[in-house]
Amino acid sequence: MRWAAVVLIILLFLPLISLGQDRPNPIRLSEQEAQQLLTDKIAAIYPAGATITDAVVLNAIVGTNGAVKSLDLVSGDSALTASAIAAAKQYKYKPFKTDGKAVEFEVQITISFWPAHSGTGAIIGGTISQNPVAGDKPVRVSARVAQDHCNVCDGPKYPPLARSQRVEGSVVLEALIDKQGFIESIAVVSGDELLAPGAIEAVQKWRYNPYMIGDQPVAVKTLITVNFILAKN
């Protein structure tokens, strides 16, 4: 009877063992390869009160449907990690296929954070005309130049509490726009605290044509002003 019980247990668990062995490991893609598959990127929000410049690096597993399944922290300041993870969870990719079949893939996601008005180089299209910053640092461009590159710039929804209290005004955001034209991170420069969430929610989804220097796309920083005006009764 004892041997029969052992055999029965082995037969019950054998399919589970085989299933685990048959499951392939996710294919590793470079960050540049994964960027070509990226369809939706939600900007990370620079935490209020933070003053650091840093990048948060996450290791992501992306499922066969293109959604992020899991994230592990690789490096980054603890003050920024929660915002980075909250944003990266919402990234969406085209399914990655091998031999015509969608498979999971693994990729590192890097999200850079720059405090508002941190020095990043010359203003392009503004009052300062110096040599643009080389390397990975973003180039600062004027709001006008950035607006000319924006191709998805939907207006904000009026926050209900601000509407009920008849709050109007402008919210100024500083945005880091990556080389693909996605907004990577946002910092609030000024504006009423009741209006700021509506401005952030709208701008997080904006999409730009890549800003080019010569034949190379570069990341840029710019100021974005979002106006809230109530309809007159």
Biotite code that builds the C-alpha atoms (Angstrom):
import biotite.structure as struc

atoms = struc.array([
    struc.Atom([0.000, 0.000, 0.000], chain_id="A", res_id=1, res_name="MET", atom_name="CA", element="C"),
    struc.Atom([2.869, 2.358, 0.852], chain_id="A", res_id=2, res_name="ARG", atom_name="CA", element="C"),
    struc.Atom([4.425, 1.942, -2.614], chain_id="A", res_id=3, res_name="TRP", atom_name="CA", element="C"),
    struc.Atom([1.025, 2.445, -4.255], chain_id="A", res_id=4, res_name="ALA", atom_name="CA", element="C"),
    struc.Atom([0.615, 5.751, -2.404], chain_id="A", res_id=5, res_name="ALA", atom_name="CA", element="C"),
    struc.Atom([4.082, 6.900, -3.501], chain_id="A", res_id=6, res_name="VAL", atom_name="CA", element="C"),
    struc.Atom([3.344, 6.037, -7.126], chain_id="A", res_id=7, res_name="VAL", atom_name="CA", element="C"),
    struc.Atom([0.005, 7.875, -6.934], chain_id="A", res_id=8, res_name="LEU", atom_name="CA", element="C"),
    struc.Atom([1.695, 11.031, -5.583], chain_id="A", res_id=9, res_name="ILE", atom_name="CA", element="C"),
    struc.Atom([4.308, 10.925, -8.360], chain_id="A", res_id=10, res_name="ILE", atom_name="CA", element="C"),
    struc.Atom([1.621, 10.539, -11.019], chain_id="A", res_id=11, res_name="LEU", atom_name="CA", element="C"),
    struc.Atom([-0.324, 13.491, -9.580], chain_id="A", res_id=12, res_name="LEU", atom_name="CA", element="C"),
    struc.Atom([2.669, 15.877, -9.499], chain_id="A", res_id=13, res_name="PHE", atom_name="CA", element="C"),
    struc.Atom([4.407, 14.776, -12.701], chain_id="A", res_id=14, res_name="LEU", atom_name="CA", element="C"),
    struc.Atom([2.213, 16.958, -14.999], chain_id="A", res_id=15, res_name="PRO", atom_name="CA", element="C"),
    struc.Atom([2.962, 20.004, -12.823], chain_id="A", res_id=16, res_name="LEU", atom_name="CA", element="C"),
    struc.Atom([6.697, 19.336, -12.944], chain_id="A", res_id=17, res_name="ILE", atom_name="CA", element="C"),
    struc.Atom([6.582, 18.913, -16.718], chain_id="A", res_id=18, res_name="SER", atom_name="CA", element="C"),
    struc.Atom([4.554, 22.092, -17.106], chain_id="A", res_id=19, res_name="LEU", atom_name="CA", element="C"),
    struc.Atom([7.187, 24.085, -15.209], chain_id="A", res_id=20, res_name="GLY", atom_name="CA", element="C"),
    struc.Atom([9.988, 22.620, -17.307], chain_id="A", res_id=21, res_name="GLN", atom_name="CA", element="C"),
    struc.Atom([8.199, 23.323, -20.595], chain_id="A", res_id=22, res_name="ASP", atom_name="CA", element="C"),
    struc.Atom([7.564, 26.989, -19.809], chain_id="A", res_id=23, res_name="ARG", atom_name="CA", element="C"),
    struc.Atom([10.232, 29.025, -21.636], chain_id="A", res_id=24, res_name="PRO", atom_name="CA", element="C"),
    struc.Atom([12.101, 31.834, -19.953], chain_id="A", res_id=25, res_name="ASN", atom_name="CA", element="C"),
    struc.Atom([11.194, 35.333, -21.205], chain_id="A", res_id=26, res_name="PRO", atom_name="CA", element="C"),
    struc.Atom([13.311, 36.558, -24.093], chain_id="A", res_id=27, res_name="ILE", atom_name="CA", element="C"),
    struc.Atom([15.638, 39.374, -23.091], chain_id="A", res_id=28, res_name="ARG", atom_name="CA", element="C"),
    struc.Atom([15.282, 42.560, -25.152], chain_id="A", res_id=29, res_name="LEU", atom_name="CA", element="C"),
    struc.Atom([17.435, 45.641, -24.966], chain_id="A", res_id=30, res_name="SER", atom_name="CA", element="C"),
    struc.Atom([15.803, 48.854, -23.832], chain_id="A", res_id=31, res_name="GLU", atom_name="CA", element="C"),
    struc.Atom([16.154, 50.211, -27.372], chain_id="A", res_id=32, res_name="GLN", atom_name="CA", element="C"),
    struc.Atom([14.448, 47.138, -28.888], chain_id="A", res_id=33, res_name="GLU", atom_name="CA", element="C"),
    struc.Atom([11.586, 47.375, -26.416], chain_id="A", res_id=34, res_name="ALA", atom_name="CA", element="C"),
    struc.Atom([11.160, 51.093, -27.132], chain_id="A", res_id=35, res_name="GLN", atom_name="CA", element="C"),
    struc.Atom([10.232, 50.189, -30.706], chain_id="A", res_id=36, res_name="GLN", atom_name="CA", element="C"),
    struc.Atom([7.328, 48.125, -29.338], chain_id="A", res_id=37, res_name="LEU", atom_name="CA", element="C"),
    struc.Atom([6.138, 50.725, -26.826], chain_id="A", res_id=38, res_name="LEU", atom_name="CA", element="C"),
    struc.Atom([2.666, 52.082, -27.586], chain_id="A", res_id=39, res_name="THR", atom_name="CA", element="C"),
    struc.Atom([1.603, 53.701, -24.293], chain_id="A", res_id=40, res_name="ASP", atom_name="CA", element="C"),
    struc.Atom([3.865, 55.365, -21.754], chain_id="A", res_id=41, res_name="LYS", atom_name="CA", element="C"),
    struc.Atom([2.498, 57.138, -18.703], chain_id="A", res_id=42, res_name="ILE", atom_name="CA", element="C"),
    struc.Atom([4.747, 59.836, -17.264], chain_id="A", res_id=43, res_name="ALA", atom_name="CA", element="C"),
    struc.Atom([6.096, 59.419, -13.756], chain_id="A", res_id=44, res_name="ALA", atom_name="CA", element="C"),
    struc.Atom([5.269, 62.265, -11.378], chain_id="A", res_id=45, res_name="ILE", atom_name="CA", element="C"),
    struc.Atom([8.192, 63.932, -9.623], chain_id="A", res_id=46, res_name="TYR", atom_name="CA", element="C"),
    struc.Atom([7.437, 63.615, -5.873], chain_id="A", res_id=47, res_name="PRO", atom_name="CA", element="C"),
    struc.Atom([6.569, 66.838, -4.093], chain_id="A", res_id=48, res_name="ALA", atom_name="CA", element="C"),
    struc.Atom([9.416, 68.007, -1.906], chain_id="A", res_id=49, res_name="GLY", atom_name="CA", element="C"),
    struc.Atom([12.097, 65.943, -3.643], chain_id="A", res_id=50, res_name="ALA", atom_name="CA", element="C"),
    struc.Atom([15.158, 67.787, -4.927], chain_id="A", res_id=51, res_name="THR", atom_name="CA", element="C"),
    struc.Atom([17.308, 65.054, -6.451], chain_id="A", res_id=52, res_name="ILE", atom_name="CA", element="C"),
    struc.Atom([18.238, 64.197, -10.011], chain_id="A", res_id=53, res_name="THR", atom_name="CA", element="C"),
    struc.Atom([18.351, 60.459, -10.513], chain_id="A", res_id=54, res_name="ASP", atom_name="CA", element="C"),
    struc.Atom([17.227, 57.562, -12.694], chain_id="A", res_id=55, res_name="ALA", atom_name="CA", element="C"),
    struc.Atom([15.200, 54.604, -11.445], chain_id="A", res_id=56, res_name="VAL", atom_name="CA", element="C"),
    struc.Atom([15.996, 51.331, -13.196], chain_id="A", res_id=57, res_name="VAL", atom_name="CA", element="C"),
    struc.Atom([13.399, 48.559, -13.161], chain_id="A", res_id=58, res_name="LEU", atom_name="CA", element="C"),
    struc.Atom([13.459, 45.044, -14.557], chain_id="A", res_id=59, res_name="ASN", atom_name="CA", element="C"),
    struc.Atom([10.150, 44.273, -16.257], chain_id="A", res_id=60, res_name="ALA", atom_name="CA", element="C"),
    struc.Atom([8.482, 41.104, -17.465], chain_id="A", res_id=61, res_name="ILE", atom_name="CA", element="C"),
    struc.Atom([6.050, 41.883, -20.285], chain_id="A", res_id=62, res_name="VAL", atom_name="CA", element="C"),
    struc.Atom([3.311, 39.381, -21.061], chain_id="A", res_id=63, res_name="GLY", atom_name="CA", element="C"),
    struc.Atom([2.161, 38.040, -24.394], chain_id="A", res_id=64, res_name="THR", atom_name="CA", element="C"),
    struc.Atom([-0.529, 40.740, -24.521], chain_id="A", res_id=65, res_name="ASN", atom_name="CA", element="C"),
    struc.Atom([2.039, 43.532, -24.164], chain_id="A", res_id=66, res_name="GLY", atom_name="CA", element="C"),
    struc.Atom([1.091, 44.457, -20.591], chain_id="A", res_id=67, res_name="ALA", atom_name="CA", element="C"),
    struc.Atom([3.685, 44.676, -17.820], chain_id="A", res_id=68, res_name="VAL", atom_name="CA", element="C"),
    struc.Atom([3.320, 41.577, -15.615], chain_id="A", res_id=69, res_name="LYS", atom_name="CA", element="C"),
    struc.Atom([5.935, 42.271, -12.972], chain_id="A", res_id=70, res_name="SER", atom_name="CA", element="C"),
    struc.Atom([8.550, 44.825, -11.971], chain_id="A", res_id=71, res_name="LEU", atom_name="CA", element="C"),
    struc.Atom([11.677, 44.471, -9.846], chain_id="A", res_id=72, res_name="ASP", atom_name="CA", element="C"),
    struc.Atom([13.766, 47.385, -8.646], chain_id="A", res_id=73, res_name="LEU", atom_name="CA", element="C"),
    struc.Atom([17.333, 47.348, -9.937], chain_id="A", res_id=74, res_name="VAL", atom_name="CA", element="C"),
    struc.Atom([18.506, 50.755, -8.714], chain_id="A", res_id=75, res_name="SER", atom_name="CA", element="C"),
    struc.Atom([17.301, 54.230, -7.868], chain_id="A", res_id=76, res_name="GLY", atom_name="CA", element="C"),
    struc.Atom([16.692, 56.601, -4.989], chain_id="A", res_id=77, res_name="ASP", atom_name="CA", element="C"),
    struc.Atom([13.970, 55.450, -2.602], chain_id="A", res_id=78, res_name="SER", atom_name="CA", element="C"),
    struc.Atom([12.234, 58.836, -2.864], chain_id="A", res_id=79, res_name="ALA", atom_name="CA", element="C"),
    struc.Atom([11.559, 58.216, -6.562], chain_id="A", res_id=80, res_name="LEU", atom_name="CA", element="C"),
    struc.Atom([10.928, 54.471, -6.823], chain_id="A", res_id=81, res_name="THR", atom_name="CA", element="C"),
    struc.Atom([7.206, 54.478, -5.965], chain_id="A", res_id=82, res_name="ALA", atom_name="CA", element="C"),
    struc.Atom([6.452, 57.032, -8.677], chain_id="A", res_id=83, res_name="SER", atom_name="CA", element="C"),
    struc.Atom([8.563, 55.142, -11.225], chain_id="A", res_id=84, res_name="ALA", atom_name="CA", element="C"),
    struc.Atom([6.863, 51.815, -10.472], chain_id="A", res_id=85, res_name="ILE", atom_name="CA", element="C"),
    struc.Atom([3.378, 53.358, -10.603], chain_id="A", res_id=86, res_name="ALA", atom_name="CA", element="C"),
    struc.Atom([4.132, 54.745, -14.070], chain_id="A", res_id=87, res_name="ALA", atom_name="CA", element="C"),
    struc.Atom([5.897, 51.670, -15.487], chain_id="A", res_id=88, res_name="ALA", atom_name="CA", element="C"),
    struc.Atom([3.025, 49.405, -14.449], chain_id="A", res_id=89, res_name="LYS", atom_name="CA", element="C"),
    struc.Atom([0.902, 51.235, -17.020], chain_id="A", res_id=90, res_name="GLN", atom_name="CA", element="C"),
    struc.Atom([3.332, 50.881, -19.948], chain_id="A", res_id=91, res_name="TYR", atom_name="CA", element="C"),
    struc.Atom([1.880, 49.011, -22.902], chain_id="A", res_id=92, res_name="LYS", atom_name="CA", element="C"),
    struc.Atom([3.803, 47.283, -25.700], chain_id="A", res_id=93, res_name="TYR", atom_name="CA", element="C"),
    struc.Atom([2.984, 45.614, -28.962], chain_id="A", res_id=94, res_name="LYS", atom_name="CA", element="C"),
    struc.Atom([3.157, 41.829, -28.494], chain_id="A", res_id=95, res_name="PRO", atom_name="CA", element="C"),
    struc.Atom([6.632, 40.484, -29.215], chain_id="A", res_id=96, res_name="PHE", atom_name="CA", element="C"),
    struc.Atom([6.487, 37.526, -31.596], chain_id="A", res_id=97, res_name="LYS", atom_name="CA", element="C"),
    struc.Atom([8.883, 34.763, -32.533], chain_id="A", res_id=98, res_name="THR", atom_name="CA", element="C"),
    struc.Atom([7.908, 32.345, -35.303], chain_id="A", res_id=99, res_name="ASP", atom_name="CA", element="C"),
    struc.Atom([4.552, 34.100, -35.473], chain_id="A", res_id=100, res_name="GLY", atom_name="CA", element="C"),
    struc.Atom([3.735, 33.437, -31.811], chain_id="A", res_id=101, res_name="LYS", atom_name="CA", element="C"),
    struc.Atom([3.543, 36.086, -29.076], chain_id="A", res_id=102, res_name="ALA", atom_name="CA", element="C"),
    struc.Atom([5.977, 35.406, -26.239], chain_id="A", res_id=103, res_name="VAL", atom_name="CA", element="C"),
    struc.Atom([6.881, 37.089, -22.973], chain_id="A", res_id=104, res_name="GLU", atom_name="CA", element="C"),
    struc.Atom([9.955, 39.286, -22.879], chain_id="A", res_id=105, res_name="PHE", atom_name="CA", element="C"),
    struc.Atom([12.154, 40.849, -20.236], chain_id="A", res_id=106, res_name="GLU", atom_name="CA", element="C"),
    struc.Atom([13.543, 44.373, -20.412], chain_id="A", res_id=107, res_name="VAL", atom_name="CA", element="C"),
    struc.Atom([15.094, 47.053, -18.229], chain_id="A", res_id=108, res_name="GLN", atom_name="CA", element="C"),
    struc.Atom([13.093, 50.266, -17.945], chain_id="A", res_id=109, res_name="ILE", atom_name="CA", element="C"),
    struc.Atom([14.932, 53.455, -17.021], chain_id="A", res_id=110, res_name="THR", atom_name="CA", element="C"),
    struc.Atom([12.923, 56.455, -15.819], chain_id="A", res_id=111, res_name="ILE", atom_name="CA", element="C"),
    struc.Atom([14.815, 59.706, -15.296], chain_id="A", res_id=112, res_name="SER", atom_name="CA", element="C"),
    struc.Atom([13.762, 62.363, -12.815], chain_id="A", res_id=113, res_name="PHE", atom_name="CA", element="C"),
    struc.Atom([14.907, 65.975, -12.955], chain_id="A", res_id=114, res_name="TRP", atom_name="CA", element="C"),
    struc.Atom([13.706, 68.545, -10.425], chain_id="A", res_id=115, res_name="PRO", atom_name="CA", element="C"),
    struc.Atom([11.943, 71.551, -11.875], chain_id="A", res_id=116, res_name="ALA", atom_name="CA", element="C"),
    struc.Atom([14.303, 74.243, -13.159], chain_id="A", res_id=117, res_name="HIS", atom_name="CA", element="C"),
    struc.Atom([17.398, 72.084, -12.737], chain_id="A", res_id=118, res_name="SER", atom_name="CA", element="C"),
    struc.Atom([20.174, 73.193, -15.067], chain_id="A", res_id=119, res_name="GLY", atom_name="CA", element="C"),
    struc.Atom([20.229, 71.011, -18.154], chain_id="A", res_id=120, res_name="THR", atom_name="CA", element="C"),
    struc.Atom([21.686, 73.274, -20.769], chain_id="A", res_id=121, res_name="GLY", atom_name="CA", element="C"),
    struc.Atom([20.660, 75.865, -23.276], chain_id="A", res_id=122, res_name="ALA", atom_name="CA", element="C"),
    struc.Atom([17.181, 77.016, -24.134], chain_id="A", res_id=123, res_name="ILE", atom_name="CA", element="C"),
    struc.Atom([16.454, 76.235, -27.772], chain_id="A", res_id=124, res_name="ILE", atom_name="CA", element="C"),
    struc.Atom([13.970, 78.615, -29.346], chain_id="A", res_id=125, res_name="GLY", atom_name="CA", element="C"),
    struc.Atom([14.012, 80.902, -26.319], chain_id="A", res_id=126, res_name="GLY", atom_name="CA", element="C"),
    struc.Atom([16.041, 83.872, -25.241], chain_id="A", res_id=127, res_name="THR", atom_name="CA", element="C"),
    struc.Atom([19.267, 81.911, -24.683], chain_id="A", res_id=128, res_name="ILE", atom_name="CA", element="C"),
    struc.Atom([21.145, 80.534, -27.662], chain_id="A", res_id=129, res_name="SER", atom_name="CA", element="C"),
    struc.Atom([24.089, 78.376, -26.621], chain_id="A", res_id=130, res_name="GLN", atom_name="CA", element="C"),
    struc.Atom([25.414, 75.026, -27.794], chain_id="A", res_id=131, res_name="ASN", atom_name="CA", element="C"),
    struc.Atom([22.984, 72.210, -26.969], chain_id="A", res_id=132, res_name="PRO", atom_name="CA", element="C"),
    struc.Atom([23.937, 69.742, -24.270], chain_id="A", res_id=133, res_name="VAL", atom_name="CA", element="C"),
    struc.Atom([25.727, 66.630, -25.495], chain_id="A", res_id=134, res_name="ALA", atom_name="CA", element="C"),
    struc.Atom([25.343, 63.111, -24.173], chain_id="A", res_id=135, res_name="GLY", atom_name="CA", element="C"),
    struc.Atom([22.309, 61.824, -22.297], chain_id="A", res_id=136, res_name="ASP", atom_name="CA", element="C"),
    struc.Atom([21.337, 65.073, -20.584], chain_id="A", res_id=137, res_name="LYS", atom_name="CA", element="C"),
    struc.Atom([18.097, 66.541, -21.927], chain_id="A", res_id=138, res_name="PRO", atom_name="CA", element="C"),
    struc.Atom([18.176, 69.732, -23.942], chain_id="A", res_id=139, res_name="VAL", atom_name="CA", element="C"),
    struc.Atom([15.957, 72.528, -22.687], chain_id="A", res_id=140, res_name="ARG", atom_name="CA", element="C"),
    struc.Atom([13.548, 73.849, -25.323], chain_id="A", res_id=141, res_name="VAL", atom_name="CA", element="C"),
    struc.Atom([11.086, 76.691, -25.119], chain_id="A", res_id=142, res_name="SER", atom_name="CA", element="C"),
    struc.Atom([7.394, 76.020, -24.589], chain_id="A", res_id=143, res_name="ALA", atom_name="CA", element="C"),
    struc.Atom([6.701, 77.315, -28.092], chain_id="A", res_id=144, res_name="ARG", atom_name="CA", element="C"),
    struc.Atom([9.141, 74.916, -29.730], chain_id="A", res_id=145, res_name="VAL", atom_name="CA", element="C"),
    struc.Atom([7.790, 71.988, -27.708], chain_id="A", res_id=146, res_name="ALA", atom_name="CA", element="C"),
    struc.Atom([4.220, 72.881, -28.620], chain_id="A", res_id=147, res_name="GLN", atom_name="CA", element="C"),
    struc.Atom([5.140, 72.812, -32.307], chain_id="A", res_id=148, res_name="ASP", atom_name="CA", element="C"),
    struc.Atom([6.295, 69.191, -31.835], chain_id="A", res_id=149, res_name="HIS", atom_name="CA", element="C"),
    struc.Atom([3.210, 68.024, -29.936], chain_id="A", res_id=150, res_name="CYS", atom_name="CA", element="C"),
    struc.Atom([0.870, 65.824, -31.944], chain_id="A", res_id=151, res_name="ASN", atom_name="CA", element="C"),
    struc.Atom([-1.320, 64.429, -29.132], chain_id="A", res_id=152, res_name="VAL", atom_name="CA", element="C"),
    struc.Atom([-2.155, 67.277, -26.755], chain_id="A", res_id=153, res_name="CYS", atom_name="CA", element="C"),
    struc.Atom([-5.659, 66.685, -25.444], chain_id="A", res_id=154, res_name="ASP", atom_name="CA", element="C"),
    struc.Atom([-7.010, 69.248, -23.008], chain_id="A", res_id=155, res_name="GLY", atom_name="CA", element="C"),
    struc.Atom([-7.573, 68.512, -19.333], chain_id="A", res_id=156, res_name="PRO", atom_name="CA", element="C"),
    struc.Atom([-10.736, 67.459, -17.549], chain_id="A", res_id=157, res_name="LYS", atom_name="CA", element="C"),
    struc.Atom([-11.779, 70.014, -14.978], chain_id="A", res_id=158, res_name="TYR", atom_name="CA", element="C"),
    struc.Atom([-11.282, 68.515, -11.494], chain_id="A", res_id=159, res_name="PRO", atom_name="CA", element="C"),
    struc.Atom([-14.764, 68.261, -9.890], chain_id="A", res_id=160, res_name="PRO", atom_name="CA", element="C"),
    struc.Atom([-13.717, 69.800, -6.562], chain_id="A", res_id=161, res_name="LEU", atom_name="CA", element="C"),
    struc.Atom([-12.036, 72.728, -8.315], chain_id="A", res_id=162, res_name="ALA", atom_name="CA", element="C"),
    struc.Atom([-15.161, 73.233, -10.435], chain_id="A", res_id=163, res_name="ARG", atom_name="CA", element="C"),
    struc.Atom([-17.462, 73.159, -7.425], chain_id="A", res_id=164, res_name="SER", atom_name="CA", element="C"),
    struc.Atom([-15.312, 75.759, -5.685], chain_id="A", res_id=165, res_name="GLN", atom_name="CA", element="C"),
    struc.Atom([-15.064, 77.868, -8.838], chain_id="A", res_id=166, res_name="ARG", atom_name="CA", element="C"),
    struc.Atom([-11.251, 77.650, -8.864], chain_id="A", res_id=167, res_name="VAL", atom_name="CA", element="C"),
    struc.Atom([-9.589, 78.930, -12.039], chain_id="A", res_id=168, res_name="GLU", atom_name="CA", element="C"),
    struc.Atom([-5.981, 79.449, -13.033], chain_id="A", res_id=169, res_name="GLY", atom_name="CA", element="C"),
    struc.Atom([-2.929, 77.978, -14.698], chain_id="A", res_id=170, res_name="SER", atom_name="CA", element="C"),
    struc.Atom([-0.773, 75.024, -13.745], chain_id="A", res_id=171, res_name="VAL", atom_name="CA", element="C"),
    struc.Atom([2.846, 75.087, -14.915], chain_id="A", res_id=172, res_name="VAL", atom_name="CA", element="C"),
    struc.Atom([4.546, 71.726, -15.317], chain_id="A", res_id=173, res_name="LEU", atom_name="CA", element="C"),
    struc.Atom([8.096, 70.891, -16.270], chain_id="A", res_id=174, res_name="GLU", atom_name="CA", element="C"),
    struc.Atom([8.216, 67.820, -18.484], chain_id="A", res_id=175, res_name="ALA", atom_name="CA", element="C"),
    struc.Atom([11.025, 65.511, -19.512], chain_id="A", res_id=176, res_name="LEU", atom_name="CA", element="C"),
    struc.Atom([10.277, 64.233, -23.019], chain_id="A", res_id=177, res_name="ILE", atom_name="CA", element="C"),
    struc.Atom([12.219, 61.180, -24.150], chain_id="A", res_id=178, res_name="ASP", atom_name="CA", element="C"),
    struc.Atom([13.825, 60.531, -27.527], chain_id="A", res_id=179, res_name="LYS", atom_name="CA", element="C"),
    struc.Atom([10.685, 58.786, -28.817], chain_id="A", res_id=180, res_name="GLN", atom_name="CA", element="C"),
    struc.Atom([8.419, 61.722, -27.911], chain_id="A", res_id=181, res_name="GLY", atom_name="CA", element="C"),
    struc.Atom([6.839, 60.193, -24.790], chain_id="A", res_id=182, res_name="PHE", atom_name="CA", element="C"),
    struc.Atom([6.714, 62.251, -21.601], chain_id="A", res_id=183, res_name="ILE", atom_name="CA", element="C"),
    struc.Atom([8.919, 60.378, -19.151], chain_id="A", res_id=184, res_name="GLU", atom_name="CA", element="C"),
    struc.Atom([8.436, 62.416, -15.992], chain_id="A", res_id=185, res_name="SER", atom_name="CA", element="C"),
    struc.Atom([6.621, 65.543, -14.808], chain_id="A", res_id=186, res_name="ILE", atom_name="CA", element="C"),
    struc.Atom([7.302, 68.018, -12.005], chain_id="A", res_id=187, res_name="ALA", atom_name="CA", element="C"),
    struc.Atom([4.816, 70.646, -10.816], chain_id="A", res_id=188, res_name="VAL", atom_name="CA", element="C"),
    struc.Atom([6.331, 74.133, -10.938], chain_id="A", res_id=189, res_name="VAL", atom_name="CA", element="C"),
    struc.Atom([3.306, 76.172, -9.872], chain_id="A", res_id=190, res_name="SER", atom_name="CA", element="C"),
    struc.Atom([-0.463, 76.134, -9.747], chain_id="A", res_id=191, res_name="GLY", atom_name="CA", element="C"),
    struc.Atom([-3.410, 75.571, -7.440], chain_id="A", res_id=192, res_name="ASP", atom_name="CA", element="C"),
    struc.Atom([-3.321, 72.183, -5.710], chain_id="A", res_id=193, res_name="GLU", atom_name="CA", element="C"),
    struc.Atom([-6.927, 71.529, -6.763], chain_id="A", res_id=194, res_name="LEU", atom_name="CA", element="C"),
    struc.Atom([-6.055, 72.040, -10.441], chain_id="A", res_id=195, res_name="LEU", atom_name="CA", element="C"),
    struc.Atom([-2.682, 70.286, -10.565], chain_id="A", res_id=196, res_name="ALA", atom_name="CA", element="C"),
    struc.Atom([-4.029, 66.688, -10.675], chain_id="A", res_id=197, res_name="PRO", atom_name="CA", element="C"),
    struc.Atom([-6.148, 67.508, -13.728], chain_id="A", res_id=198, res_name="GLY", atom_name="CA", element="C"),
    struc.Atom([-3.161, 69.052, -15.502], chain_id="A", res_id=199, res_name="ALA", atom_name="CA", element="C"),
    struc.Atom([-0.925, 66.080, -14.716], chain_id="A", res_id=200, res_name="ILE", atom_name="CA", element="C"),
    struc.Atom([-3.523, 63.530, -15.816], chain_id="A", res_id=201, res_name="GLU", atom_name="CA", element="C"),
    struc.Atom([-3.854, 65.229, -19.202], chain_id="A", res_id=202, res_name="ALA", atom_name="CA", element="C"),
    struc.Atom([-0.172, 65.902, -19.877], chain_id="A", res_id=203, res_name="VAL", atom_name="CA", element="C"),
    struc.Atom([0.920, 62.389, -18.858], chain_id="A", res_id=204, res_name="GLN", atom_name="CA", element="C"),
    struc.Atom([-0.656, 61.105, -22.079], chain_id="A", res_id=205, res_name="LYS", atom_name="CA", element="C"),
    struc.Atom([0.696, 63.739, -24.466], chain_id="A", res_id=206, res_name="TRP", atom_name="CA", element="C"),
    struc.Atom([2.863, 62.571, -27.337], chain_id="A", res_id=207, res_name="ARG", atom_name="CA", element="C"),
    struc.Atom([5.455, 64.545, -29.291], chain_id="A", res_id=208, res_name="TYR", atom_name="CA", element="C"),
    struc.Atom([7.345, 64.177, -32.526], chain_id="A", res_id=209, res_name="ASN", atom_name="CA", element="C"),
    struc.Atom([10.964, 63.438, -31.558], chain_id="A", res_id=210, res_name="PRO", atom_name="CA", element="C"),
    struc.Atom([13.140, 66.528, -31.231], chain_id="A", res_id=211, res_name="TYR", atom_name="CA", element="C"),
    struc.Atom([16.120, 66.215, -33.561], chain_id="A", res_id=212, res_name="MET", atom_name="CA", element="C"),
    struc.Atom([19.590, 67.715, -33.430], chain_id="A", res_id=213, res_name="ILE", atom_name="CA", element="C"),
    struc.Atom([21.121, 66.908, -36.779], chain_id="A", res_id=214, res_name="GLY", atom_name="CA", element="C"),
    struc.Atom([19.899, 63.406, -37.537], chain_id="A", res_id=215, res_name="ASP", atom_name="CA", element="C"),
    struc.Atom([19.787, 62.287, -33.880], chain_id="A", res_id=216, res_name="GLN", atom_name="CA", element="C"),
    struc.Atom([16.725, 62.379, -31.606], chain_id="A", res_id=217, res_name="PRO", atom_name="CA", element="C"),
    struc.Atom([17.399, 63.866, -28.171], chain_id="A", res_id=218, res_name="VAL", atom_name="CA", element="C"),
    struc.Atom([15.524, 64.048, -24.884], chain_id="A", res_id=219, res_name="ALA", atom_name="CA", element="C"),
    struc.Atom([14.258, 67.510, -23.987], chain_id="A", res_id=220, res_name="VAL", atom_name="CA", element="C"),
    struc.Atom([12.919, 69.430, -21.013], chain_id="A", res_id=221, res_name="LYS", atom_name="CA", element="C"),
    struc.Atom([10.269, 72.082, -21.363], chain_id="A", res_id=222, res_name="THR", atom_name="CA", element="C"),
    struc.Atom([7.630, 74.015, -19.473], chain_id="A", res_id=223, res_name="LEU", atom_name="CA", element="C"),
    struc.Atom([3.976, 73.243, -20.152], chain_id="A", res_id=224, res_name="ILE", atom_name="CA", element="C"),
    struc.Atom([1.197, 75.579, -19.042], chain_id="A", res_id=225, res_name="THR", atom_name="CA", element="C"),
    struc.Atom([-2.293, 74.130, -18.647], chain_id="A", res_id=226, res_name="VAL", atom_name="CA", element="C"),
    struc.Atom([-5.102, 76.662, -18.257], chain_id="A", res_id=227, res_name="ASN", atom_name="CA", element="C"),
    struc.Atom([-8.375, 76.086, -16.418], chain_id="A", res_id=228, res_name="PHE", atom_name="CA", element="C"),
    struc.Atom([-11.141, 78.538, -17.199], chain_id="A", res_id=229, res_name="ILE", atom_name="CA", element="C"),
    struc.Atom([-14.751, 77.989, -16.152], chain_id="A", res_id=230, res_name="LEU", atom_name="CA", element="C"),
    struc.Atom([-17.556, 78.743, -18.559], chain_id="A", res_id=231, res_name="ALA", atom_name="CA", element="C"),
    struc.Atom([-19.345, 81.979, -17.772], chain_id="A", res_id=232, res_name="LYS", atom_name="CA", element="C"),
    struc.Atom([-22.931, 81.543, -16.565], chain_id="A", res_id=233, res_name="ASN", atom_name="CA", element="C"),
])
